């Protein structure tokens, strides 16, 4: 692993500029439904999401929790004064049908980076991009209350596609369930950032959705999920307590042509205003052994205002020296939860890879606008 002190020293050419930006980030006056919320509260993903492995539509409890537990104090006081603290919108259409949605737009500003070798200067120019990262509509139909349901997760933009559509039976022994249809696959900590090494390099992102069958149990503190597609198996198991959790994931192809498997442990914990989590994944692909690492620390500065710092490292080949193929990222950010249905985010990411890789050395400033219900 690369020494962080060497990393900052290596990037010292723009040090003052970055320090100024980071100071603004860390002093700014929450929270999208991300894994650290589960770590902070001691909940399992199924407490707040219809999809038992996390992500997508919120349960009735999850919707109420965002309105009363995550809201910034100033907004909460304003709502209390104007409408008794009650939201004017109810996603539950009737006793059987509930709707939901996520709309997330990100503005990405890439910083200039120059690398000079014996052929001259190679420049990665600064540029801005506005991207719709998520535009999903959710519909959950309770066909038989607390037993049989039909769930739809439809992505509307930038390309319309069905991300999930499955039938689910729950209320089985050991607090079990099974579902069949088109779905996201379980693996590791379900970060919202699909570019995170533990998501992108293992291949289990929010763009990974196929026809599959899944079964899970959640007796007491235990949670275990196994998913099987036509050509691969993935599974996640964990033990969840109020202030900490430990778990592991395993995934592998089930055909002779398969050339990739991965496994890795993850942990999370909460102490007062601090919440941390970490995951390490060991990946073997086409005979090459790789390792992806992720570490995150969150601090609840005020009610509704989360600050975070993350460190990621990816070793493309454990048999090659880190100086030749090791890649790392530091990300710092603030996430104010300014309304029951609106979360903002501001982040600065420092990238470091081999000097000649232009795109992987350009630092990034990102703003996020996220509407959800």
C-alpha positions as CSV (number, residue, x, y, z in Angstrom):
1,X,0.0,0.0,0.0
2,X,1.3,3.5,-0.9
3,X,2.2,5.7,2.0
4,X,-0.4,8.6,2.1
5,X,2.3,11.0,3.2
6,X,4.3,10.2,0.0
7,X,1.1,10.6,-2.0
8,X,0.4,14.1,-0.8
9,X,4.1,15.0,-1.2
10,X,4.0,13.7,-4.8
11,X,1.1,15.9,-5.6
12,X,2.5,19.0,-3.9
13,X,2.5,21.1,-7.1
14,X,-1.1,22.1,-6.4
15,X,-1.0,21.6,-2.7
16,X,-2.2,25.1,-1.6
17,X,-5.1,25.0,-4.0
18,X,-6.2,21.6,-2.7
19,X,-5.8,22.6,0.9
20,X,-8.0,25.6,0.4
21,X,-10.7,23.5,-1.3
22,X,-10.6,20.9,1.4
23,X,-10.9,23.5,4.1
24,X,-14.1,24.8,2.4
25,X,-15.5,21.2,2.2
26,X,-14.8,20.4,5.8
27,X,-16.1,23.6,7.2
28,X,-19.4,23.7,5.2
29,X,-22.7,24.0,7.1
30,X,-28.0,14.2,5.4
31,X,-27.8,11.8,3.9
32,X,-28.6,9.6,1.0
33,X,-29.6,6.1,1.7
34,X,-26.1,4.7,1.8
35,X,-24.6,1.8,3.8
36,X,-23.1,4.1,6.4
37,X,-26.6,4.9,7.6
38,X,-27.2,1.2,8.3
39,X,-23.9,1.1,10.1
40,X,-24.8,4.2,12.1
41,X,-28.2,2.9,13.2
42,X,-27.5,-0.8,13.5
43,X,-30.2,-1.7,11.0
44,X,-30.1,-4.4,8.3
45,X,-30.6,-3.2,4.7
46,X,-34.1,-4.8,4.8
47,X,-35.2,-2.5,7.5
48,X,-35.4,0.4,5.2
49,X,-35.4,-1.1,1.6
50,X,-37.9,-3.3,-0.2
51,X,-35.0,-5.1,-1.8
52,X,-33.6,-7.1,1.1
53,X,-30.0,-6.7,-0.1
54,X,-30.4,-2.8,-0.1
55,X,-30.9,-0.1,-2.6
56,X,-34.0,0.9,-4.5
57,X,-37.4,1.7,-3.0
58,X,-37.7,2.4,0.7
59,X,-40.0,0.6,3.1
60,X,-42.6,2.5,5.0
61,X,-40.2,2.6,7.9
62,X,-37.4,3.9,5.7
63,X,-39.6,6.7,4.4
64,X,-40.6,7.8,7.9
65,X,-37.0,7.5,9.1
66,X,-35.7,10.0,6.5
67,X,-38.4,12.5,7.4
68,X,-37.9,12.4,11.2
69,X,-34.3,11.2,11.9
70,X,-32.1,12.5,9.0
71,X,-33.5,16.0,8.4
72,X,-31.4,19.1,9.2
73,X,-32.6,20.7,12.4
74,X,-33.3,24.0,10.7
75,X,-35.5,22.4,8.1
76,X,-37.2,20.3,10.7
77,X,-38.0,23.4,12.7
78,X,-39.4,25.1,9.6
79,X,-41.6,22.2,8.8
80,X,-42.8,22.1,12.3
81,X,-43.8,25.7,12.2
82,X,-45.5,25.5,8.7
83,X,-47.2,22.1,8.7
84,X,-46.8,20.4,12.0
85,X,-43.7,18.5,10.8
86,X,-45.7,16.5,8.3
87,X,-44.7,15.9,4.7
88,X,-47.2,16.9,2.1
89,X,-46.4,13.8,0.0
90,X,-47.3,10.2,0.7
91,X,-45.7,7.5,-1.6
92,X,-48.3,4.9,-0.4
93,X,-51.1,5.1,-2.9
94,X,-53.2,2.6,-1.1
95,X,-52.9,-0.4,1.1
96,X,-51.4,-2.5,-1.7
97,X,-49.4,-0.1,-4.0
98,X,-46.4,2.0,-3.0
99,X,-44.3,4.1,-5.4
100,X,-40.8,5.6,-5.0
101,X,-38.1,7.2,-7.0
102,X,-34.5,8.5,-7.1
103,X,-33.2,11.3,-9.3
104,X,-29.5,12.1,-8.9
105,X,-27.6,14.6,-11.0
106,X,-23.8,15.1,-10.6
107,X,-21.6,18.0,-11.8
108,X,-18.0,16.8,-12.2
109,X,-15.2,19.2,-12.6
110,X,-11.9,17.5,-13.6
111,X,-8.6,19.3,-12.7
112,X,-5.7,19.7,-15.1
113,X,-2.8,17.3,-14.9
114,X,0.4,17.3,-17.0
115,X,2.9,14.5,-17.4
116,X,6.2,15.0,-19.2
117,X,8.4,12.3,-20.7
118,X,11.1,12.1,-23.4
119,X,8.4,12.6,-26.0
120,X,7.2,15.8,-24.5
121,X,4.3,17.0,-22.4
122,X,1.0,15.1,-22.2
123,X,-1.9,17.1,-20.7
124,X,-5.1,16.1,-19.2
125,X,-7.2,19.3,-19.6
126,X,-9.6,20.6,-17.0
127,X,-13.3,20.1,-18.0
128,X,-16.8,20.0,-16.6
129,X,-19.5,17.4,-17.1
130,X,-23.1,17.2,-16.0
131,X,-24.4,13.6,-15.7
132,X,-27.7,12.1,-14.7
133,X,-26.4,9.2,-12.5
134,X,-29.8,7.9,-11.4
135,X,-33.4,8.4,-12.6
136,X,-35.4,5.4,-11.2
137,X,-39.0,4.9,-10.6
138,X,-40.1,2.1,-8.1
139,X,-43.4,0.4,-7.8
140,X,-44.1,-2.3,-5.1
141,X,-47.4,-4.2,-5.2
142,X,-48.4,-6.2,-2.1
143,X,-50.5,-9.0,-3.6
144,X,-50.7,-10.8,-0.3
145,X,-49.8,-8.6,2.7
146,X,-46.5,-9.5,4.2
147,X,-46.2,-12.6,2.0
148,X,-46.3,-12.1,-1.8
149,X,-45.3,-9.0,-3.7
150,X,-44.3,-7.8,-7.2
151,X,-41.5,-5.2,-7.4
152,X,-40.4,-3.0,-10.3
153,X,-37.3,-0.7,-10.5
154,X,-37.3,1.1,-13.9
155,X,-34.4,3.4,-14.9
156,X,-35.7,6.2,-17.0
157,X,-32.5,8.0,-18.1
158,X,-30.0,8.3,-19.7
159,X,-31.2,5.0,-21.2
160,X,-34.5,3.4,-20.3
161,X,-34.1,-0.1,-18.9
162,X,-35.7,-2.4,-16.3
163,X,-33.2,-2.7,-13.5
164,X,-35.3,-5.0,-11.4
165,X,-38.6,-6.8,-11.8
166,X,-39.2,-9.8,-9.6
167,X,-41.8,-11.6,-7.5
168,X,-40.9,-12.1,-3.9
169,X,-42.2,-14.4,-1.2
170,X,-41.3,-13.5,2.4
171,X,-42.4,-14.4,5.9
172,X,-40.8,-17.8,5.6
173,X,-39.1,-19.7,8.5
174,X,-36.0,-18.0,9.9
175,X,-37.3,-14.7,8.6
176,X,-36.6,-16.0,5.2
177,X,-37.6,-15.0,1.6
178,X,-37.0,-16.0,-1.9
179,X,-37.4,-14.0,-5.1
180,X,-37.3,-14.8,-8.8
181,X,-36.9,-12.4,-11.8
182,X,-34.6,-9.7,-13.1
183,X,-32.6,-8.2,-10.2
184,X,-29.4,-6.6,-8.9
185,X,-26.9,-9.1,-7.5
186,X,-25.7,-9.2,-3.9
187,X,-22.0,-8.6,-3.1
188,X,-20.2,-6.6,-0.4
189,X,-21.0,-3.1,0.8
190,X,-23.6,-1.6,-1.6
191,X,-22.0,1.8,-2.1
192,X,-23.9,4.3,-4.3
193,X,-20.6,5.0,-6.1
194,X,-20.3,2.4,-8.9
195,X,-16.7,3.7,-9.6
196,X,-15.5,2.5,-6.2
197,X,-12.8,-0.2,-6.7
198,X,-14.8,-2.7,-4.5
199,X,-17.8,-2.2,-6.9
200,X,-16.3,-1.7,-10.3
201,X,-13.4,-4.2,-10.1
202,X,-15.5,-7.0,-8.6
203,X,-18.2,-6.3,-11.3
204,X,-21.1,-5.9,-8.8
205,X,-22.5,-2.4,-9.5
206,X,-26.0,-1.0,-10.0
207,X,-25.5,-1.7,-13.7
208,X,-25.2,-5.4,-13.0
209,X,-28.7,-6.8,-13.2
210,X,-29.7,-10.1,-14.7
211,X,-32.4,-12.8,-14.5
212,X,-31.8,-14.8,-11.3
213,X,-33.2,-16.6,-8.3
214,X,-32.3,-15.5,-4.7
215,X,-32.9,-16.9,-1.3
216,X,-32.1,-15.4,2.1
217,X,-32.6,-15.7,5.8
218,X,-32.4,-13.1,8.6
219,X,-32.9,-14.8,12.0
220,X,-31.8,-12.5,14.8
221,X,-28.5,-10.8,14.1
222,X,-27.6,-13.1,11.2
223,X,-28.2,-12.2,7.5
224,X,-27.4,-14.6,4.7
225,X,-28.2,-14.2,1.0
226,X,-27.4,-16.6,-1.9
227,X,-28.1,-15.6,-5.6
228,X,-27.8,-17.8,-8.6
229,X,-27.9,-16.8,-12.3
230,X,-27.4,-18.9,-15.4
231,X,-23.6,-18.7,-15.1
232,X,-22.7,-17.3,-11.7
233,X,-23.3,-17.5,-7.9
234,X,-22.9,-14.6,-5.5
235,X,-23.5,-14.6,-1.7
236,X,-23.3,-12.3,1.3
237,X,-23.3,-13.2,4.9
238,X,-23.1,-11.0,8.0
239,X,-23.8,-10.7,11.7
240,X,-25.4,-7.3,12.6
241,X,-25.4,-5.8,16.1
242,X,-26.3,-2.3,17.3
243,X,-22.8,-0.8,17.2
244,X,-20.9,-3.1,14.8
245,X,-21.2,-5.8,12.1
246,X,-18.9,-8.2,10.3
247,X,-19.5,-10.1,7.1
248,X,-18.0,-11.5,4.0
249,X,-19.0,-12.0,0.3
250,X,-18.2,-14.7,-2.2
251,X,-18.8,-14.8,-6.0
252,X,-17.8,-17.2,-8.8
253,X,-18.8,-18.4,-12.2
254,X,-20.6,-21.7,-12.4
255,X,-19.5,-22.7,-15.9
256,X,-16.3,-24.2,-17.3
257,X,-15.7,-21.0,-19.3
258,X,-15.7,-18.8,-16.1
259,X,-12.4,-17.2,-15.4
260,X,-13.3,-14.9,-12.5
261,X,-14.0,-15.3,-8.8
262,X,-13.9,-12.9,-5.8
263,X,-14.3,-13.0,-2.1
264,X,-13.7,-10.5,0.7
265,X,-14.6,-9.5,4.3
266,X,-16.2,-6.3,5.3
267,X,-16.8,-4.6,8.7
268,X,-18.7,-1.6,10.0
269,X,-19.1,0.1,13.3
270,X,-20.5,3.2,15.1
271,X,-19.3,5.1,18.2
272,X,-21.1,8.3,19.1
273,X,-20.9,10.6,16.0
274,X,-18.4,8.5,14.2
275,X,-19.2,5.7,11.8
276,X,-16.7,3.6,9.9
277,X,-16.7,0.8,7.4
278,X,-14.2,-1.1,5.4
279,X,-14.0,-3.8,2.7
280,X,-11.2,-5.8,1.1
281,X,-11.8,-8.0,-1.9
282,X,-9.5,-10.6,-3.4
283,X,-10.2,-11.1,-7.1
284,X,-8.8,-13.6,-9.5
285,X,-9.5,-13.0,-13.2
286,X,-7.9,-14.8,-16.1
287,X,-5.2,-16.1,-13.8
288,X,-4.3,-12.7,-12.4
289,X,-4.8,-12.0,-8.7
290,X,-6.0,-8.6,-7.7
291,X,-6.9,-6.8,-4.5
292,X,-9.4,-3.9,-4.0
293,X,-9.6,-2.0,-0.7
294,X,-12.1,0.5,0.7
295,X,-12.1,2.5,4.0
296,X,-14.5,5.2,5.0
297,X,-15.0,7.3,8.1
298,X,-18.1,9.4,8.6
299,X,-18.7,12.1,11.2
300,X,-22.1,13.5,12.0
301,X,-21.2,17.1,12.5
302,X,-24.8,18.2,13.1
303,X,-28.2,16.6,12.7
304,X,-28.7,16.2,9.0
305,X,-25.0,17.0,8.1
306,X,-22.7,14.2,7.4
307,X,-19.0,14.6,6.6
308,X,-16.9,11.8,5.2
309,X,-13.4,10.8,4.2
310,X,-12.7,7.7,2.2
311,X,-9.5,5.9,1.0
312,X,-9.4,3.4,-1.8
313,X,-6.6,1.2,-3.1
314,X,-6.4,-1.2,-6.0
315,X,-3.6,-3.6,-6.8
316,X,-4.0,-4.8,-10.4
317,X,-1.6,-7.7,-9.9
318,X,-0.3,-8.8,-6.6
319,X,2.8,-10.2,-8.3
320,X,3.8,-6.8,-9.7
321,X,5.3,-4.0,-7.5
322,X,2.8,-1.5,-6.2
323,X,4.9,1.3,-7.7
324,X,4.1,0.0,-11.1
325,X,0.4,-0.9,-10.9
326,X,-1.0,0.4,-7.5
327,X,-3.8,3.0,-7.8
328,X,-5.3,5.0,-4.9
329,X,-7.9,7.6,-4.2
330,X,-8.7,9.9,-1.3
331,X,-12.2,11.5,-1.2
332,X,-13.5,14.2,1.2
333,X,-17.0,15.5,1.3
334,X,-20.0,16.9,3.0
335,X,-23.6,15.7,2.6
336,X,-26.4,18.0,4.0
337,X,-29.9,16.5,4.2
338,X,-31.8,19.7,3.5
339,X,-35.3,18.3,3.0
340,X,-37.3,15.1,3.5
341,X,-36.8,14.4,-0.2
342,X,-33.5,16.3,-1.0
343,X,-29.9,15.5,-0.3
344,X,-27.0,17.5,-1.6
345,X,-23.3,16.6,-1.7
346,X,-20.0,18.2,-2.3
347,X,-16.8,16.1,-2.7
348,X,-13.2,16.5,-3.7
349,X,-11.2,13.4,-4.9
350,X,-7.4,13.1,-5.2
351,X,-6.4,10.5,-7.7
352,X,-3.0,8.8,-7.9
353,X,-1.7,6.2,-10.4
354,X,1.4,5.7,-12.4
355,X,2.5,9.2,-13.7
356,X,1.9,8.4,-17.4
357,X,-1.7,7.5,-16.9
358,X,-3.3,11.0,-17.5
359,X,-6.9,10.3,-16.8
360,X,-6.2,8.4,-13.5
361,X,-4.2,11.3,-12.1
362,X,-6.7,14.1,-12.6
363,X,-8.3,15.3,-9.4
364,X,-12.0,15.8,-9.3
365,X,-14.5,18.2,-7.6
366,X,-18.1,16.9,-7.7
367,X,-21.4,18.3,-6.7
368,X,-24.5,16.1,-6.2
369,X,-28.2,16.9,-6.3
370,X,-30.4,14.0,-5.3
371,X,-34.2,14.0,-5.1
372,X,-35.8,10.8,-3.7
373,X,-39.1,9.6,-2.2
